[in-house]
Amino acid sequence: MKRDKAHTTRIIDHISYRLTCVFIIPLISLLFIAGNASAQTTSNQTQQPCCGVITPAGKHMLQTLDSMNVEHLWLAHEHVNWETGVADRDADYAGPGKATHCSAFAAAVGQRVGVYLLRPPEHSQILLANAQTAWLSSQAATKDGWVRLDDAKAAQSRANLGELVVIVYQSPNPKKPGHIAIVRPSLKTQSQLDKDGPQVTQAGTHNRNDWDARDAFHGHAGAWPDFVQYFSHGIHQTTPTN
């Protein structure tokens, strides 16, 4: 009797072992693999560019922005030629128009790619960013091809396609400057876009060839992110226009 019971126990143990080897271990392995695959998929998705690839036209825009040499031209506290960014007054010049040059730089980029953005002589360099923001909302700008965009993602997406895209802020005080920056093609992720906004090239208190919009508008209290606007214009020619 004891021998039969022991034999039965061995049979049950053997069956349990076989079941574990044949079914349970493979099942656990499959679940582990599936979990890793899901985690990898989620990781890959979070690392994907938020706003599409940079097209050949977008790469050309990058080359144009890089060629502007903004970190060495359109410098704050110098009076500059708006088209070139080169200082056009003596170092001891103490007159108006020498604070910062975000709007002059933006107009110069527009000129470089054949897109009109309000500029001298139609408006002086003084408080030009405020005037550009107002102009971009006008029928004249719409007729000229400028389009208002809904949000930061649309702005970054259009820039990646090679359009001229600007972020603008109009100061509520007409005697204080606003700000304008050019959206730079970028492969940033959605989380980066949500945190920092589009990538930009700008002149200003700090001239930066490659910066994020959140920092670019930091000097204007309350501007980012709720009171900036986005506009884009398609580029149909690559030769400079005057």
Secondary structure, 3 states (H helix, E strand, C coil): CHHHHHHHHHHHHHHHHHHHHHHHHHHHHHHHHHHHHHHHHHHHHHCCECCCCCCHHHHHHHHHHHHCCCCCCCCCCCCECCCCCCECCCCCCCCCCCCCCHHHHHHHHHHHHCCCCCCCCCCCCCCHHHHHHHHHCCHHHHHHCCEEECCHHHHHHHHHCCCEEEEEECCCCCCCCCEEEEECCCCCEHHHHHHHCCEEEECCCCCEEEEEHHHHCCCCCCCCCCCCEEEEECCCCCCCCC
